[in-house]
Amino acid sequence: ANPMSLINDELGILLLRVARNALSATLLGNQVRDTDPRLIGLSHHGVFVTLRRSEQLRGCIGTFSGDGELVDVVRNMATAALDDPRFSQYPVIASELPDIRIELSVLSPLERIESADLFEFGTHGVYLRCGRSTGCFLPEVGQDLGWDKETFLRELRSHKMGLAPDAWRSPDIEAFRFNVSKFVES
């Protein structure tokens, strides 16, 4: 059985609400509401929270750690996404909140792959490690830009990791793939 199916749509909606409440608490000073008991004890292997304002990325932060309660990790990543260093010049502000759409990705365990191209483009996320340099793309990255698998890997290497674009072929690279249960605010 797929352990990811434990996070069904009902739980996904509750977790999106947790993320939304965390943003409101941080930007507006609202109280964080008590955790829904259905969200306690859920297993996970990492979480990414993405913030978009009419398709424009406004923040994306995640962790590959499965430590702690999923609900707490979602809360922490949502808050951290407000401080995404890529947007330090113009961070998300309170007046934007109504226009921000939250995307939540709950990760499966990382699965080591022999070669970085052994993943299903559009289905798997990819995490690459080379020495101290790491990079990760969620499954949906590049699809709206018309990327193919090769472009996906090239961009991951050069833009996210600062390495030569075709360096993903290097034997020093450790490559992992993962699945995602993704929930998006309607």
Backbone as a chain_set.jsonl record, in Angstrom:
{"seq": "ANPMSLINDELGILLLRVARNALSATLLGNQVRDTDPRLIGLSHHGVFVTLRRSEQLRGCIGTFSGDGELVDVVRNMATAALDDPRFSQYPVIASELPDIRIELSVLSPLERIESADLFEFGTHGVYLRCGRSTGCFLPEVGQDLGWDKETFLRELRSHKMGLAPDAWRSPDIEAFRFNVSKFVES", "coords": {"N": [[0.849, -1.197, 0.0], [0.39, 2.257, -0.626], [1.971, 4.505, 1.411], [1.475, 7.159, 1.272], [-1.146, 7.57, 0.752], [-2.389, 7.893, 3.072], [-2.661, 10.516, 3.686], [-5.323, 11.968, 2.93], [-7.74, 13.781, 0.883], [-9.409, 15.162, 2.636], [-7.836, 15.473, 4.95], [-5.799, 16.887, 3.749], [-7.06, 19.317, 3.151], [-7.542, 20.246, 5.742], [-4.889, 20.578, 6.552], [-4.032, 22.561, 4.803], [-5.518, 24.626, 5.847], [-4.287, 24.893, 8.313], [-1.807, 25.859, 7.444], [-2.63, 28.284, 6.299], [-3.647, 29.578, 8.584], [-1.278, 29.857, 9.978], [0.107, 31.68, 8.379], [-1.59, 33.901, 8.648], [-1.373, 34.305, 11.409], [1.284, 35.069, 11.609], [1.523, 37.351, 9.928], [-0.647, 38.982, 10.575], [-0.98, 38.786, 13.238], [-2.909, 37.158, 14.297], [-4.521, 34.745, 16.449], [-3.255, 31.44, 16.649], [-5.205, 28.723, 15.872], [-6.477, 25.892, 17.747], [-5.145, 22.61, 17.163], [-6.67, 20.376, 14.926], [-7.832, 17.266, 16.021], [-7.686, 15.138, 14.227], [-5.393, 15.528, 12.846], [-3.241, 14.721, 14.269], [-0.405, 12.685, 14.774], [0.164, 11.874, 12.175], [2.119, 10.315, 9.691], [5.036, 11.357, 7.881], [7.441, 12.42, 5.407], [8.682, 14.744, 5.021], [7.985, 18.101, 3.935], [6.766, 20.565, 1.721], [5.961, 23.966, 1.368], [4.371, 26.12, -0.778], [3.922, 29.402, -1.896], [1.82, 31.311, -3.871], [0.979, 34.122, -5.869], [-1.475, 34.914, -7.945], [-0.378, 32.969, -9.885], [2.303, 33.815, -9.819], [5.316, 33.006, -8.222], [5.76, 33.397, -4.749], [7.056, 32.451, -2.638], [8.727, 29.564, -1.437], [9.376, 26.948, 0.601], [10.881, 24.149, 2.099], [11.299, 20.936, 3.742], [13.197, 17.944, 4.08], [13.036, 16.371, 6.205], [11.541, 13.949, 8.268], [10.882, 14.349, 10.823], [9.043, 15.116, 13.806], [5.639, 16.314, 14.408], [3.442, 16.237, 11.682], [1.622, 18.354, 11.38], [2.857, 20.422, 12.797], [5.178, 20.775, 11.322], [4.121, 21.63, 8.882], [3.059, 24.078, 9.7], [5.432, 25.396, 10.447], [6.871, 25.443, 8.015], [5.181, 26.941, 6.405], [5.293, 29.445, 7.656], [8.031, 29.885, 7.331], [8.157, 30.102, 4.571], [7.32, 32.65, 4.118], [9.596, 34.035, 4.521], [11.278, 33.427, 2.451], [14.412, 33.536, 1.075], [14.822, 34.35, -1.565], [13.015, 36.309, -2.019], [13.623, 38.425, -0.432], [13.874, 41.117, -0.906], [11.321, 41.998, -1.454], [9.259, 40.936, 0.51], [6.39, 38.832, 1.268], [3.501, 40.606, 2.197], [1.001, 41.655, 4.624], [-1.29, 42.698, 3.321], [-1.362, 41.299, 0.985], [-2.252, 38.8, 1.582], [-5.011, 37.869, 1.104], [-4.842, 37.322, -1.602], [-2.999, 35.381, -1.878], [-2.244, 32.087, -2.745], [-2.053, 28.932, -1.333], [0.053, 26.143, -1.714], [0.491, 22.847, -0.843], [2.803, 20.328, -0.336], [3.202, 17.068, 0.543], [5.689, 14.826, 1.31], [6.875, 11.637, 0.121], [9.064, 8.973, 1.29], [12.529, 9.587, 0.469], [13.91, 8.077, -2.377], [16.682, 6.393, -3.368], [18.303, 6.699, -6.5], [19.99, 5.176, -9.243], [20.854, 6.695, -11.386], [20.492, 10.115, -12.249], [18.506, 10.518, -14.113], [16.584, 8.608, -13.836], [13.712, 8.862, -13.286], [10.211, 9.643, -13.228], [9.166, 12.12, -15.197], [7.235, 14.836, -14.167], [5.812, 13.275, -12.425], [7.465, 12.373, -10.324], [9.328, 14.098, -7.793], [12.659, 15.445, -7.641], [15.727, 15.098, -5.973], [18.96, 16.196, -5.616], [22.338, 15.621, -4.656], [25.559, 16.817, -4.134], [28.5, 16.703, -2.764], [28.571, 19.439, -0.688], [26.612, 20.741, -1.919], [23.213, 20.981, -2.716], [20.108, 20.28, -4.372], [16.7, 20.637, -5.321], [13.738, 19.805, -7.029], [10.253, 20.055, -7.142], [7.643, 17.841, -8.409], [6.014, 19.237, -10.294], [7.479, 21.267, -11.348], [8.526, 23.209, -14.048], [6.775, 22.153, -15.914], [4.713, 23.867, -16.728], [6.272, 25.565, -18.11], [6.971, 24.228, -20.284], [9.125, 22.515, -20.178], [11.296, 19.687, -20.8], [12.421, 16.474, -19.595], [15.233, 16.521, -19.632], [15.805, 19.273, -19.638], [14.717, 19.958, -17.172], [16.488, 18.609, -15.412], [18.858, 19.906, -16.119], [18.326, 22.572, -15.414], [17.927, 22.246, -12.696], [20.478, 21.53, -11.878], [22.117, 23.735, -12.729], [20.862, 26.216, -11.996], [19.713, 25.823, -9.426], [21.741, 24.582, -7.998], [24.108, 25.639, -8.774], [25.994, 24.392, -10.352], [27.781, 22.949, -13.172], [25.711, 22.716, -16.076], [25.388, 20.124, -17.275], [26.3, 18.548, -15.328], [24.832, 16.776, -13.866], [25.23, 14.297, -14.794], [27.512, 13.46, -13.637], [29.546, 11.171, -11.726], [29.778, 11.766, -9.039], [27.435, 12.623, -8.092], [24.706, 12.234, -5.971], [21.545, 10.918, -6.361], [18.047, 11.24, -5.863], [14.633, 10.252, -5.875], [11.192, 11.19, -5.342], [7.774, 10.884, -4.282], [4.79, 12.901, -4.215], [2.122, 14.062, -2.249], [-0.142, 16.336, -3.148], [-1.729, 19.353, -2.304], [-3.897, 22.012, -2.962], [-5.055, 25.263, -2.345], [-8.407, 26.114, -3.043]], "CA": [[0.0, 0.0, 0.0], [1.123, 3.517, -0.688], [1.782, 5.205, 2.692], [1.057, 8.539, 1.019], [-2.601, 7.669, 0.657], [-2.893, 8.223, 4.407], [-3.019, 11.938, 3.668], [-6.384, 12.085, 1.926], [-8.138, 15.165, 0.585], [-9.972, 15.78, 3.835], [-6.699, 15.897, 5.775], [-5.099, 17.913, 2.983], [-7.782, 20.59, 3.338], [-7.261, 20.686, 7.112], [-3.495, 21.025, 6.619], [-3.984, 23.863, 4.125], [-6.064, 25.597, 6.796], [-3.209, 25.106, 9.286], [-0.823, 26.735, 6.797], [-3.277, 29.603, 6.176], [-3.69, 30.171, 9.92], [0.093, 30.23, 10.348], [0.41, 32.932, 7.667], [-2.366, 34.973, 9.294], [-0.8, 34.561, 12.737], [2.564, 35.759, 11.451], [1.402, 38.67, 9.288], [-1.729, 39.785, 11.156], [-0.999, 38.623, 14.686], [-4.062, 36.358, 14.73], [-4.246, 33.561, 17.258], [-3.256, 30.14, 15.979], [-6.271, 27.901, 16.448], [-6.054, 24.564, 18.202], [-4.974, 21.609, 16.114], [-7.715, 19.366, 14.758], [-7.283, 15.979, 16.487], [-7.44, 14.225, 13.096], [-4.074, 15.811, 12.271], [-2.184, 14.27, 15.175], [0.16, 11.356, 14.551], [0.298, 11.522, 10.752], [3.517, 10.142, 9.3], [5.432, 12.127, 6.695], [8.879, 12.37, 5.165], [9.055, 16.07, 4.562], [6.881, 18.974, 3.538], [7.062, 21.845, 1.068], [4.861, 24.925, 1.272], [4.587, 27.079, -1.86], [2.988, 30.526, -1.904], [1.715, 31.967, -5.17], [0.012, 35.196, -6.042], [-1.845, 34.782, -9.361], [0.639, 32.149, -10.567], [3.679, 34.244, -9.522], [5.877, 32.445, -6.996], [6.07, 34.391, -3.708], [7.837, 31.791, -1.604], [8.641, 28.103, -1.385], [10.345, 26.423, 1.549], [10.537, 22.789, 2.476], [12.252, 20.124, 4.48], [13.149, 16.508, 3.798], [13.031, 15.664, 7.481], [10.256, 13.401, 8.688], [10.781, 14.497, 12.278], [8.01, 15.98, 14.368], [4.263, 16.184, 13.945], [3.209, 16.831, 10.361], [0.921, 19.63, 11.515], [3.838, 21.429, 13.227], [6.086, 21.017, 10.199], [3.362, 22.463, 7.931], [3.004, 25.424, 10.289], [6.776, 25.986, 10.384], [7.255, 25.69, 6.62], [4.348, 28.049, 5.914], [5.886, 30.662, 8.205], [9.349, 30.044, 6.71], [7.973, 30.499, 3.169], [7.202, 34.114, 4.118], [10.958, 34.567, 4.583], [12.074, 32.85, 1.367], [15.468, 34.524, 0.797], [14.744, 34.86, -2.945], [12.095, 37.448, -2.062], [13.933, 39.283, 0.723], [13.681, 42.524, -1.302], [9.895, 42.328, -1.376], [8.591, 39.8, 1.142], [4.925, 38.831, 1.318], [2.972, 41.491, 3.241], [-0.341, 41.297, 5.087], [-2.336, 43.069, 2.363], [-1.367, 40.311, -0.093], [-2.751, 37.51, 2.059], [-6.21, 37.367, 0.413], [-4.521, 36.926, -2.98], [-2.002, 34.306, -1.842], [-2.762, 30.713, -2.778], [-1.088, 28.026, -0.705], [0.18, 24.779, -2.223], [1.142, 22.016, 0.168], [3.293, 19.051, -0.849], [3.657, 16.145, 1.581], [6.615, 13.975, 0.574], [7.15, 10.24, 0.44], [10.502, 8.824, 1.563], [13.456, 9.716, -0.658], [14.347, 6.793, -2.913], [17.946, 6.564, -4.083], [18.287, 6.177, -7.871], [21.346, 4.974, -9.777], [21.189, 7.806, -12.263], [19.553, 11.214, -12.004], [17.38, 10.579, -15.055], [15.662, 7.495, -13.574], [12.499, 9.322, -12.602], [9.125, 9.961, -14.15], [8.99, 13.573, -15.265], [5.853, 15.218, -13.899], [5.279, 12.44, -11.339], [8.412, 12.386, -9.213], [10.263, 15.171, -7.509], [14.047, 14.992, -7.679], [16.654, 15.726, -5.029], [20.337, 15.87, -5.979], [23.324, 16.036, -3.669], [26.94, 16.695, -4.615], [29.26, 17.359, -1.712], [27.703, 20.268, 0.154], [25.604, 21.366, -2.767], [21.999, 20.188, -2.923], [19.061, 20.949, -5.139], [15.474, 19.864, -5.363], [12.572, 20.326, -7.741], [8.996, 19.32, -6.992], [7.274, 17.23, -9.697], [5.337, 20.106, -11.272], [8.373, 22.324, -11.819], [8.916, 23.206, -15.451], [5.743, 21.669, -16.837], [4.027, 25.019, -17.323], [7.242, 26.247, -18.973], [7.21, 23.369, -21.431], [10.381, 21.801, -20.066], [11.338, 18.23, -20.832], [13.196, 15.887, -18.503], [16.614, 16.99, -19.746], [15.823, 20.682, -19.202], [14.438, 19.882, -15.736], [17.744, 18.256, -14.736], [19.848, 20.946, -16.397], [17.979, 23.74, -14.586], [18.143, 21.871, -11.297], [21.917, 21.571, -11.649], [22.792, 25.013, -12.929], [20.265, 27.321, -11.253], [19.491, 25.538, -8.014], [22.94, 24.09, -7.323], [25.279, 26.396, -9.202], [26.978, 23.499, -10.963], [27.689, 22.908, -14.636], [24.382, 22.188, -16.437], [25.333, 18.684, -17.555], [26.991, 17.858, -14.232], [24.012, 15.721, -13.25], [25.761, 13.006, -15.268], [28.735, 13.17, -12.895], [29.41, 10.057, -10.776], [29.756, 12.245, -7.646], [26.082, 13.057, -7.751], [23.724, 11.32, -5.398], [20.23, 11.322, -6.87], [16.905, 10.637, -5.189], [13.315, 10.671, -6.354], [10.154, 11.077, -4.314], [6.398, 11.199, -4.68], [4.204, 14.013, -3.488], [0.676, 14.289, -2.148], [-0.202, 17.785, -3.281], [-3.023, 19.976, -2.003], [-3.865, 23.422, -3.366], [-6.25, 25.999, -1.957], [-9.287, 26.371, -4.195]], "C": [[0.884, 1.246, 0.0], [0.898, 4.289, 0.616], [1.271, 6.621, 2.49], [-0.458, 8.681, 1.016], [-3.226, 7.944, 2.025], [-3.312, 9.69, 4.477], [-4.055, 12.115, 2.565], [-6.782, 13.549, 1.755], [-8.673, 15.886, 1.811], [-8.858, 16.314, 4.734], [-5.91, 16.992, 5.074], [-5.73, 19.282, 3.166], [-7.526, 21.141, 4.743], [-5.84, 21.233, 7.233], [-3.305, 22.359, 5.904], [-4.49, 24.957, 5.067], [-5.024, 25.924, 7.872], [-2.177, 26.081, 8.716], [-1.37, 28.158, 6.696], [-3.301, 30.307, 7.525], [-2.307, 30.628, 10.369], [0.497, 31.532, 9.662], [-0.305, 34.104, 8.329], [-1.781, 35.332, 10.647], [0.463, 35.403, 12.613], [2.367, 37.187, 10.947], [0.366, 39.57, 9.95], [-1.784, 39.696, 12.677], [-2.211, 37.87, 15.189], [-3.614, 35.196, 15.602], [-4.191, 32.334, 16.36], [-4.306, 29.281, 16.656], [-5.717, 26.548, 16.876], [-6.003, 23.6, 17.031], [-6.145, 20.631, 16.102], [-7.135, 18.005, 15.152], [-6.999, 14.984, 15.357], [-6.042, 14.41, 12.512], [-2.919, 15.323, 13.145], [-1.717, 12.872, 14.778], [0.275, 10.932, 13.101], [1.774, 11.388, 10.397], [3.79, 10.926, 8.023], [6.931, 11.998, 6.546], [9.366, 13.706, 4.627], [7.856, 16.793, 3.994], [7.453, 20.169, 2.784], [5.804, 22.689, 1.072], [5.245, 25.963, 0.221], [3.511, 28.15, -1.781], [3.004, 31.156, -3.286], [0.694, 33.093, -5.1], [-0.261, 35.29, -7.536], [-0.707, 34.193, -10.18], [2.083, 32.579, -10.287], [4.138, 33.614, -8.206], [6.19, 33.573, -6.018], [6.847, 33.771, -2.557], [7.655, 30.289, -1.712], [9.751, 27.601, -0.495], [9.899, 25.015, 1.934], [11.63, 22.123, 3.274], [12.099, 18.67, 4.051], [13.155, 15.7, 5.081], [11.626, 15.169, 7.791], [10.039, 13.537, 10.179], [9.618, 15.394, 12.663], [6.637, 15.708, 13.788], [4.105, 16.891, 12.606], [2.591, 18.216, 10.486], [1.893, 20.745, 11.929], [4.79, 21.786, 12.092], [5.395, 21.903, 9.158], [3.332, 23.907, 8.417], [4.36, 26.12, 10.129], [7.186, 26.329, 8.954], [6.447, 26.847, 6.026], [4.938, 29.379, 6.373], [7.228, 30.946, 7.535], [9.22, 30.53, 5.267], [7.788, 32.012, 3.046], [8.576, 34.772, 4.084], [11.861, 33.937, 3.531], [13.115, 33.887, 0.946], [15.429, 35.096, -0.623], [13.867, 36.097, -3.032], [12.363, 38.427, -0.925], [13.762, 40.762, 0.388], [12.221, 42.942, -1.205], [9.111, 41.141, -0.808], [7.061, 39.938, 1.083], [4.477, 39.734, 2.466], [1.498, 41.177, 3.49], [-1.423, 41.581, 4.04], [-2.423, 42.093, 1.189], [-2.114, 39.031, 0.285], [-4.0, 37.005, 1.333], [-5.918, 36.843, -0.99], [-3.497, 35.793, -3.041], [-2.704, 32.958, -1.848], [-1.67, 29.784, -2.264], [-1.131, 26.668, -1.402], [1.006, 23.999, -1.207], [1.533, 20.684, -0.458], [3.83, 18.23, 0.311], [4.45, 15.04, 0.882], [6.615, 12.535, 1.06], [8.624, 10.13, 0.815], [11.324, 9.032, 0.297], [13.9, 8.323, -1.083], [15.59, 7.033, -3.758], [17.815, 5.98, -5.488], [19.715, 6.159, -8.42], [21.806, 6.155, -10.619], [20.09, 8.855, -12.14], [18.371, 11.208, -12.968], [16.399, 9.415, -14.881], [14.478, 7.955, -12.726], [11.456, 9.626, -13.661], [8.868, 11.453, -14.102], [7.508, 13.912, -15.085], [5.214, 14.42, -12.779], [6.17, 12.511, -10.107], [9.041, 13.768, -9.041], [11.658, 14.588, -7.515], [14.881, 15.816, -6.697], [18.056, 15.253, -5.387], [21.282, 16.402, -4.907], [24.704, 15.807, -4.255], [27.809, 17.444, -3.627], [28.31, 18.146, -0.823], [26.553, 20.873, -0.625], [24.407, 20.438, -2.941], [21.01, 20.988, -3.75], [17.859, 20.029, -5.233], [14.455, 20.577, -6.232], [11.378, 19.442, -7.405], [8.539, 18.839, -8.369], [6.749, 18.211, -10.737], [6.25, 21.155, -11.894], [8.681, 22.137, -13.308], [7.835, 22.784, -16.42], [5.024, 22.825, -17.524], [4.957, 25.813, -18.229], [7.584, 25.409, -20.194], [8.547, 22.651, -21.389], [10.193, 20.325, -20.386], [12.249, 17.776, -19.684], [14.629, 16.433, -18.465], [16.744, 18.431, -19.232], [15.634, 20.765, -17.689], [15.735, 19.611, -14.971], [18.8, 19.339, -14.924], [19.598, 22.173, -15.511], [18.23, 23.467, -13.107], [19.629, 22.001, -10.957], [22.457, 22.992, -11.686], [22.196, 26.115, -12.059], [20.132, 27.04, -9.767], [20.799, 25.202, -7.298], [24.208, 24.83, -7.731], [26.379, 25.534, -9.801], [26.822, 23.535, -12.474], [26.405, 22.194, -15.046], [24.339, 20.691, -16.685], [26.009, 17.876, -16.446], [26.134, 16.794, -13.567], [24.459, 14.335, -13.707], [26.976, 12.563, -14.452], [28.523, 12.027, -11.906], [29.366, 10.518, -9.32], [28.357, 12.6, -7.182], [25.306, 11.928, -7.099], [22.355, 11.822, -5.817], [19.138, 10.543, -6.155], [15.631, 11.114, -5.885], [12.315, 10.488, -5.221], [8.811, 11.396, -4.94], [5.856, 12.281, -3.765], [2.688, 13.847, -3.428], [0.5, 15.799, -2.119], [-1.628, 18.292, -3.062], [-2.903, 21.473, -2.28], [-5.155, 24.077, -2.914], [-7.102, 26.281, -3.185], [-9.616, 27.851, -4.266]], "O": [[1.979, 1.257, 0.562], [-0.23, 4.688, 0.908], [0.706, 7.222, 3.403], [-0.992, 9.766, 1.247], [-4.426, 8.195, 2.133], [-4.209, 10.053, 5.236], [-3.712, 12.38, 1.413], [-6.228, 14.436, 2.403], [-8.421, 17.076, 2.002], [-8.919, 17.445, 5.217], [-5.411, 17.916, 5.717], [-5.032, 20.284, 3.319], [-7.32, 22.342, 4.92], [-5.607, 22.224, 7.926], [-2.514, 23.194, 6.342], [-3.961, 26.069, 5.085], [-4.891, 27.073, 8.293], [-1.73, 27.003, 9.398], [-0.657, 29.122, 6.973], [-3.007, 31.5, 7.607], [-2.168, 31.644, 11.048], [1.144, 32.386, 10.268], [0.285, 35.162, 8.548], [-1.695, 36.507, 11.003], [0.692, 36.324, 13.397], [2.97, 38.123, 11.472], [0.487, 40.794, 9.894], [-2.532, 40.427, 13.326], [-2.521, 37.926, 16.379], [-2.481, 34.726, 15.506], [-4.98, 32.202, 15.426], [-4.297, 29.128, 17.877], [-4.65, 26.119, 16.436], [-6.72, 23.753, 16.042], [-6.555, 20.124, 17.147], [-6.066, 17.628, 14.673], [-6.167, 14.09, 15.512], [-5.558, 13.554, 11.772], [-1.752, 15.496, 12.792], [-2.527, 11.993, 14.483], [0.464, 9.749, 12.818], [2.585, 12.241, 10.758], [2.901, 11.132, 7.197], [7.615, 11.522, 7.452], [10.338, 13.777, 3.876], [6.852, 16.186, 3.622], [8.491, 20.715, 3.159], [4.71, 22.19, 0.81], [6.296, 26.598, 0.309], [2.33, 27.844, -1.618], [4.064, 31.496, -3.812], [-0.302, 33.024, -4.38], [0.609, 35.695, -8.307], [-0.149, 34.851, -11.058], [3.002, 31.787, -10.495], [3.432, 33.68, -7.199], [6.801, 34.576, -6.388], [7.248, 34.462, -1.62], [6.573, 29.801, -2.035], [10.93, 27.797, -0.789], [8.709, 24.734, 2.075], [12.723, 22.659, 3.457], [11.006, 18.225, 3.702], [13.268, 14.474, 5.045], [10.645, 15.888, 7.599], [9.132, 12.924, 10.742], [9.257, 16.315, 11.931], [6.488, 14.974, 12.811], [4.58, 18.012, 12.426], [2.988, 19.145, 9.781], [1.769, 21.88, 11.467], [5.161, 22.947, 11.919], [6.011, 22.82, 8.615], [3.552, 24.839, 7.644], [4.428, 27.282, 9.729], [7.779, 27.379, 8.709], [6.969, 27.635, 5.238], [5.069, 30.318, 5.588], [7.535, 32.092, 7.207], [10.069, 31.282, 4.788], [8.066, 32.59, 1.996], [8.71, 35.924, 3.671], [13.08, 33.912, 3.698], [12.761, 34.984, 0.513], [15.937, 36.19, -0.867], [13.954, 36.854, -3.999], [11.473, 39.163, -0.5], [13.532, 41.577, 1.281], [11.917, 44.098, -0.91], [8.403, 40.439, -1.53], [6.528, 41.028, 0.875], [5.005, 39.643, 3.575], [0.839, 40.524, 2.68], [-2.362, 40.799, 3.888], [-3.429, 42.057, 0.481], [-2.551, 38.277, -0.584], [-4.057, 35.828, 0.976], [-6.664, 36.012, -1.51], [-3.168, 35.304, -4.121], [-3.628, 32.714, -1.072], [-0.521, 29.843, -2.701], [-2.203, 26.114, -1.649], [2.072, 24.438, -0.776], [0.697, 19.994, -1.041], [4.783, 18.628, 0.981], [3.941, 14.393, -0.033], [6.39, 12.252, 2.236], [9.364, 11.103, 0.671], [10.885, 8.702, -0.805], [14.229, 7.487, -0.241], [15.557, 7.779, -4.737], [17.275, 4.887, -5.654], [20.532, 7.021, -8.095], [22.967, 6.563, -10.58], [18.917, 8.53, -11.953], [17.342, 11.821, -12.684], [15.483, 9.253, -15.688], [14.278, 7.494, -11.603], [11.774, 9.838, -14.832], [8.409, 11.984, -13.091], [6.644, 13.352, -15.758], [4.188, 14.829, -12.234], [5.689, 12.688, -8.988], [9.255, 14.5, -10.007], [11.828, 13.373, -7.406], [14.759, 17.038, -6.605], [18.312, 14.051, -5.454], [21.068, 17.469, -4.332], [24.99, 14.743, -4.804], [27.856, 18.674, -3.641], [27.36, 17.591, -0.27], [25.632, 21.45, -0.047], [24.562, 19.262, -3.271], [21.075, 22.216, -3.813], [17.987, 18.805, -5.226], [14.323, 21.8, -6.179], [11.492, 18.217, -7.388], [8.989, 19.364, -9.387], [7.004, 18.045, -11.929], [5.866, 21.847, -12.837], [9.047, 21.05, -13.754], [7.951, 23.025, -17.621], [4.758, 22.785, -18.725], [4.503, 26.636, -19.024], [8.382, 25.819, -21.037], [9.058, 22.224, -22.424], [9.097, 19.779, -20.265], [12.768, 18.587, -18.918], [15.157, 16.761, -17.402], [17.671, 18.758, -18.491], [16.305, 21.543, -17.012], [16.043, 20.301, -14.0], [19.548, 19.652, -13.998], [20.528, 22.737, -14.935], [18.685, 24.338, -12.366], [19.995, 22.509, -9.897], [23.176, 23.409, -10.778], [22.941, 26.877, -11.442], [20.404, 27.909, -8.939], [20.948, 25.506, -6.115], [25.257, 24.666, -7.109], [27.554, 25.899, -9.765], [25.851, 24.084, -12.994], [26.039, 21.184, -14.445], [23.351, 20.043, -16.341], [26.258, 16.68, -16.598], [26.644, 15.99, -12.787], [24.114, 13.327, -13.09], [27.417, 11.42, -14.564], [27.452, 11.915, -11.309], [28.961, 9.75, -8.448], [28.134, 12.849, -5.997], [25.257, 10.81, -7.612], [22.037, 13.0, -5.653], [19.28, 9.352, -5.877], [15.566, 12.226, -6.409], [12.552, 9.74, -4.273], [8.714, 12.07, -5.966], [6.393, 12.539, -2.687], [2.049, 13.53, -4.432], [0.938, 16.464, -1.181], [-2.594, 17.725, -3.573], [-1.93, 22.114, -1.883], [-6.234, 23.508, -3.082], [-6.583, 26.644, -4.241], [-10.344, 28.279, -5.162]]}, "num_chains": 1, "name": "protein.A"}
